[in-house]
């Protein structure tokens, strides 16, 4: 496998960073996860825009232009001969000393990994996930904006551990006010009365790119969509529920906190979005092999 590291494609074994990189020492950096479908990178420009927004928010200057990062991303995918897969694009603060001060890091590092990914077994996409609400709370937007995709995911990791300890595949995180924010890596949608509901970003939810795709599809389908405050009660009484994310794509939910969602099977609205999403990702995106 070839990895893009600071301007060069290197072999996987040679892709190394310093132990003094603040991305390692403090989780100081940002990232994006991006999908490859049918030899195309899906929503590449949107992901790169969000990478730069995250970096700007934490005063991290990416040492490459958007155009150069897009070019490097395509080059990395091509070098690994990928037609389907996943890209992890990382920008660290760079090498510094053992203090927190980011101004001691003279040059950020840019890392692009293009490989395969499978978050959930196929059966979960057919039958749905079991979710549990966990004690770990979503970080408050007053502490760190949920829009910043930082390298520090310990909050999410602890929630993931709690879900597994509770015998479930995924966790729901509440915010400090007790409203639903999101799952450990995915946005949440529920269906009630034929309408689609999803938590507001102000509740601690990332404005996910797949989330936006679903919103656009809902408008196209004539399905009413509401961004609002959601409680566990709202979820328990949902007719359908599904999660969205670049890695997870669209995955149905069959149970939350031992309460069956709907009839315990993926509902018609969920299935419609899954079908439409597969069709969209198969035909749209930035070509990796334009001359093939």
VEXBA-257306 format. One record per residue: y negated, x negated, z negated of N, C-alpha, C, O, CB in turn. Coordinates in steps of 0.05 Angstrom, whole numbers, plus 5000, padded with zeros to 4 digits. Each point is the difference from the previous one (the first is absolute). Glycine has a CB too. Layout:
YXZYXZYXZYXZYXZ;...
//
This chain:
502449835000497650175000497549835000499949794987502650574989;495549735039497449865001498050154983499850245001501349585045;497450034938497950104983497349895009499849765005503550294956;494750125040497349915006498849914973499850164982499750155059;499649444958498849904975497649835007500349785011504250234966;493250095016497549855004499749885028499449765003500750144948;500250275069499449925027502449905016499749955024495949954960;506750085004502349895014502550174995500350124979497849425018;503750475023502650124997501949784990500349795013498850565023;502249704941501749804989502750124994500250254997495949504983;506050095017502650104993499950114971498449914984503949765047;499450534964500150134974500149804977498650034980503650365042;499549414981500449804978497549834996499649884978505350125032;493449985010497649834998497650164992497849894996504149815039;498450574961497850174993499649994970501250154985499650155055;497449524951499649954972497150014993498349915016505949814982;495250374978497249994990500049844973502149964988496850495035;498849474969499749844976500550174975499450245000497349465024;504450184955500350144975497350054987499850164980504749625014;493450105017497350054989498550225016497650054995502349474990;501550605034498750225014499650244981501850084986500449775058;495450254956499350224981501450265007500050194984495649595009;505450245031501750245006502550004983500950214991497449795056;502849764949502449974983499250014970501350134984500949605052;495750124956499349984972498950264988500550064977498649465032;499350635008498650234988500350265017498850204993498049474987;504750325041500250235018497350055014499450235006504149974964;495049585034497450025012500249995030500249785012497750014947;502150435054500250015029500550295009500150184983501649355018;498650515025500450275010502249995021500849795010494450334982;505950125015502150005020500050275015498750194992504049504979;498950315050500650245015502950005008501149795007494150245010;506050214983502750035011499750165026498850225000503449764954;499049935067499650125027502750035013501849834997493649965007;505050435011502550055013500149935030497950025014502750344952;501849575043500549965028502050215010502150034988496949475008;500350645025501750205012500149955030497949985013501250364950;503349665049500349995029498349785012498650055021502350444978;499149284989498549765010497050044999498549875015505350035015;495350284952497150044996499349994971501650094983498250195059;497949614952499150004972498350254995498050055014502049444985;500950674982498850274996497449984983500149884978504550335026;493249905006497550014985499149724991499049974978502250495007;499149355033499349724993497149974993499349884979504349975051;494650254986497149974995499250134974498349894985500950095064;502050264945499350134975500849844976498649984980501950465043;501949434979500949834978498249764996499449924978505350245030;494649725014498349764999497250074988498949854984503649945055;496550444969497450094989500350034970498349914985500650335057;503349884949500350054971500449734985499149974978502950485031;499349365004500349734988497349884995499549894978504950055045;493850084996497349894997498450164980498349884986501949965061;500250424951498650164980500849914972498449974982501350425050;502949584964501149914974498949734993499149954977505050315031;495949555011499049734995497050004993499149874982504449955050;495050344983497150024995499450104972498249914986501050175063;502550124942499650124974500449814977498750024979502750415041;500349374984500549804979498649735006500649804988503850425002;493849795030498449765007501849775009499649774992496850374976;505549935048501849805012499449995030500450195015503349894950;495449695044499349975029502449905015500949774997494450134991;505850275030502349935016499149795021498150055014504050414979;499349315009499249785017500750045030500149815015500349904946;500050545047500650065028498750265007499550174983504949595015;494950275027498850265009502250215003502449935000494049825024;502850504978502050215004501649965025502450035001494550294975;501749605045501349965026502149784998502250025011493750135013;503449634961501949784997502450084984502349915005493949774999;503450484975502350094984501850195016502449994998494849964960;501650225058501650185017501749835020502350055003494250314993;502249445016501449825018502249854986502249985011493649975015;503749964950502149854985502350184991502349925000494249774984;502950565010502050204993501950055023502550004997494350214970;502149845056501650045024501749765007502350025007494250305010;502349454981501349745006502449964981502249915008493549905008;504050264958502149974981502350195006502449924998494349944967;502750395042502150195007501549915024502550025001494750354980;501449535039501349915025501849764994502249975012493950205015;502949644956501649774994502650074986502049855003493849894993;504350484990502450094987501650215016501950114990495849794966;501450145069501450185019500550284988502250105003499949495017;495950524967500450254987499350245018498049995014501049784943;502650435042499450265013499550224979498550185004504349685036;498650114937499650184977499749814976501449804998501350595023;495649694960499849834977497550064983498850215002503649445023;497050154959497850034980498549744998501249785000501550574974;494749675023498249774998498850004973498850204991500349805059;501049784936498549964975497849795005500649775005503550364966;493449975028497749835005498649954974499150194987500449985060;500349584945499049924973497749815003500149815016504450264964;493449985005497849814997499749934971499350184984498350005058;502849574951499749924972497249874996498749925019506350014977;494250054979497449874994500149705007498049885007501250464957;503249555035500349715007500349834976500250094977497149995063;502949664965500549804979497649964983497749975010505649805019;497150244945497849954981501149864975502149875002495550545014;501049614962501049874975501350224983500550225009495949424993;504250294973501450184982498150214987500950154983502449495009;494250355016498150204990499950245018500949995023496549654955;501550585012499850255016498049985023500250145020501050104940;496849595037497749995018500849985030501149805008496250004955;502150415053500850005028498349805017500949915021500550564974;496249464995498349825016501149715000499049835014497150464975;505949664995501349745001502249995022501149795005497950154946;501550285061501950015022498549985026498450175007504850124967;497149485040498349945022500850145026498250055017501049514962;503350505025500850125025502350204996502249914990496349685034;501250664982502250194998502249935020499649875020497250494966;505649745007502349965018500750265013499950224988501849414984;499150365054500950245015502949965007500849805012494650285007;506350124973502849995004500950265014499250224992501549494966;500950265063501150235014503049975002501049815012494650255015;505850144962502950005001500850255016499150224995501449544960;501250205065501050225016503150004999501349815009494650175022;505250244958502950014995500950295000498550185008501349394965;502650485018501150264998499550124972499549844981504150045053;496550384964499650134974501550264999500250145021495349644973;505650294983501250264996499750074970501449904983502050045055;494750244957499450064972502150184987500749964976494549995035;505750245004501950204989502450035018499849975024496450274953;506149825012502450065016499550255017498350174993504749624972;498550245057499650225018500450274986498750205007502849515030;500350304944500650264987497650124986499850244998504849604995;493549994998497650114987498250145019498650194993501749454973;499750275059498450135020501250275009498650185010499849375006;504250474979501450255007500050204977499650245004503349505027;497550164944500350174977497550014982499550204986505349705015;493549895000497749994983500349824976502349934992496750525023;498849474973500049824977499950164974499150234999498549435028;503350214952499650104972497849844988500149754999504850404996;493149984995497649874988499950064970501050204991496649835053;501149794942499450044972497249924994499049805011505950124977;493750224994497449924991500349804979501550044981496550415030;500649324991500549784982497649964981497850095005505149695030;497650084942497849954981497849825011497650044993505750024971;497449755053497949825011498050165017500850165017502549464983;494250344994497950155014498849845023500149755000498850484957;500149915063498649875022497449884990498750124983503350215050;497449434976497549884992497650185007499950125021502249424986;496050474975497750175004498249885022499749755002500550404950;498750025066498149905020497649864987498749835013502750545017;498049694945497949864985500749714994498349834996500350614984;504049515019501049724995500349855026499149775003503250394955;499149965061500549885026500450235020501750174996500349414984;496550415042500250225020502850015011501149795007494050155004;506150294991502650035013500049925029502149965012498950404956;496649625044499849925028500549705005500549925022496350464984;503049464973500549715002503049954998501250054979494349845001;505750025042502849935000500349714991500249825016500950515021;498849634937500149734989502849904997501950155002493849944974;504649655019502649884996501250064973502349934995496449715037;499850484950501050064973501150285000498450194998498349494981;505950355022501350265001501750054975501950165000498249815049;499249894929501750024976500050294989502150094990496849434999;498950625013499950284991502150165015501450164988493749795003;505150015035501950155017502849914994501950175000494649885036;503949694960502749904994501150114974502350074999496549515026;499550434955500950124974500850295004502050094988495049594987;501550475041500750275005502650035015501650184994493549935007;505449705017502550005015502449954981502150135003495449705039;502149994940502149944980500650244983502350074995496349455004;499350624993500350244983501550225015501650154989494249734987;503650145051501450205016503049945001501750174996494249905031;504749684977502949925002501350044973502350104999496749565036;499650274943501250044974500450304994501850074984495949525000;500850585029500350294997501950125020500250255001495249764982;506049835032502050095019498950135025501350165013501549914948;494749855046498750115024499349785020499949764993498350624980;501249705052499449815021497149925001499349795010504550405015;494549984964497149955003498550124976501050184987499449815063;497249914945498450094977497450135009498849925020503249714953;497250575012497350115003498249884978500750004977501250445043;495849464988498149894981497750204997498950105019502349434994;498250534962497750164994497649824994500349764994502650604987;494749755022497649854992499550054970501550144987496549885060;499849864943499550024971499350284991500250074977498249475025;500950645017499450284993502550185003499850244994495449685022;507049964992502450165003500550125027501950155003497649944949;498749865067500450105027501849815016500149764995495450475003;505949885022501749835017498449835018498150095013505450264985;497249395003498649815017501749945025499250085022498549724938;504550075036501849945023502649894989500450004975495749895055;505750034987502549874992499549694999497749915004505250475015;499249474978499649714996499049875026498749794998504950214968;497050125057499049885025499450205021499649935023503049674966;497550665003499750215020498150224991499750054976504949855039;494250235004498350244994501850254998502350005009493949795015;502750414963501550244993498850245015497650045000503649774955;500550365057499250255011501850224990502449964997495949815045;500650464952501650244992499250235018497750025009502749814943;501550355052499550245015500250244982501950034985500049765057;496150384959500050254984498650215016497749975008502449784948;501250485047498850225015499449935028498050105012500150064946;503549665054499549925028497749805003499549915022502250524991;497049494965497949805001500949734989501949994985494750385009;502149425015500649734993497949904980497650035004504749895041;498749964933498249904979500749714995502349915001497350554978;498349385015500449714994497849924980497850105001504349815045;498549904936498049914981497649875013500249865020503450084947;494150115021497549875008500249704995501449924981496050505009;501249425026499949724995498849944972500849814987498850115062;498550254943498849964973501950024978499549924977496350265042;506649944986502150034979501649744998501649984982498650515027;499349325008501449744999501849965024501749825000498150214951;500050145069501749985024498849825021497650025006504250444984;499849375021499149845023499650185024501650195005500949414978;495550355033499550155025501949875021499149855017496050274971;507549955009502049875017499650075030499050215007504149814955;497749795054499850045029502050215010499350165017499149364988;504050484984501950215006499050274990500450215012503449464987;495050334978498750244988498050115020499950255004500749574949;497850015059498050095019501350125025499150205012497749454971;505450235026501650105023500950294994499850175017501749364995;499550514964500950274992497750205000500350225009503349574963;494150125018497650175000499250085028499350235006499249554952;501650035060499350065029502150195012499350185015498549364989;504750424990502150175010499750294989500450195015502749414989;496250424971499650264987497950165015500350245005501149584951;496450045051497950135015501050095028499450225009497249504967;504950115036501250065027501950244998500050165018499549364995;502050494966502050214997498850264989501350215000502149444992;494150345000498850244988500950054972499850234990499949965055;501249604941500950024972497649934982498849795002506050095010;494550304971497749964981500749774981502150004988496550495016;499549324993500549774983497749994979497750025008504849735029;498250204938498149994979500449754983502249954990497650555008;498149335000500049784981498950104974497850114999501549555038;502250314942499350134975501249864976501449805002498350635023;499849684951501349924975502850134999500250255002495349704974;506549895021502750114998501249934973499749774990500950195059;500750234938501449954975503050015004501050075022495150134953;505449735005502950025001500950295005501950055014498549554956;498150595018500750285004499850075030501750155010496549964944;499849795059499750065029502449895016501050135018494049854977;505949794997502349885014502550154994501650055018496249504980;502750524976502450144993500450255016502250085006497449734948;498250325053500150265013499449985030499550205013499250014945;501449555053499649965029502450115015502349994991494949605000;502350515033502150095018501349775014502450005006495250435000;500849365000501049755012498449774989497850044990503650215052;499749514961498649764991501049775017502449985005496950204948;498949645054500849765014498049774993497750054992504550225045;498849494967498449764995499449865027501650035019500449914935;495849925048499349865024499149714994498749954979500050485043;502049394995499149724997500949845024501950095014498249954936;498749745055500849845023502949914998501550025020493849824984;505550074973502849924997501950234999502149995013496249614963;501150605008501750234996500050195023501950165004497449804948;498550045064499550195021499650284988498150044984504749695049;498950474973499850264987502750064988502050015015494450165018;503849864941502550054987499850254982498150024984502949485016;500950695003499950254985500649954970501249804993500250455048;497849944943500649994971501550264993499250225008496749504982;506350254996501750234993499850084971500750224992502449655044;496049944947499950054971497949844986499649765007505350344995;493750024979498049864984500450074971499950244993496849755045;503749814945500450054972502150214994499650184984495649695008;507050115023502450184997499450295010501750174997499749564965;496250315051499550265012500549995030499049825013497650284951;504950085046500550015029497450085014498650184992506349945001;494649745029497750075017501050195022501849935016495949624974;501150695011500950205020502950064996500950074978495749775054;504950144990502950054998501649744998502450005003496950425024;499249364967501449754997500649855026501449804999500550394960;497149915063500449885026497349965014498150144994506550075010;495249605015497549975016499350265013501750125014499349394994;496550584989499250265011499049985028499949785011498950354944;500550095057499350015029497449845006499849885021502550564982;495849574979497549865005500549704998499049845017498350544965;504249544998500749714997501549905025499449795011500950274939;501750105059501549925023498349985025500449835017503650384963;494049975022498349995024498349755000499649875021500250634979;499249424977498449764998501749755006499149815013497850414954;505549785023501849775005500549975030499949785010502350284944;498450155059500650005028497649905016500249835018503150554976;494349735000497649935014499249714995499049875018499550614979;502049434979499449724993501749815016499149795010499550354944;504049925048501849835015499149985030500149795012503750334956;495550115042499150015028497449845004499749865020502550594985;496049574976497449865002500549704999498949855016498750544963;503949525001500449714997501649885023499749765005500250314946;501650095062501649895023498349965025500749845017503250404965;493849895019498449985025497349864996498849925020503450494995;496849564961497449894995500149734986501949944986496250525012;499949375007499849754986499149785019499850035024503850124945;496049615019499149775015502549855010501749924984494050044988;504550005054502549885012500349714991498149855001501550465038;502849624954500649724993500649855026499349765002502550384953;499649995064500849875025498750155023501450155014503049694965;493050125026498650165020501149985028499750185016496449774956;505249835034500949955028503050075004501149965021495449684983;504850464974502850055002500550285011502350085003498649604959;
//
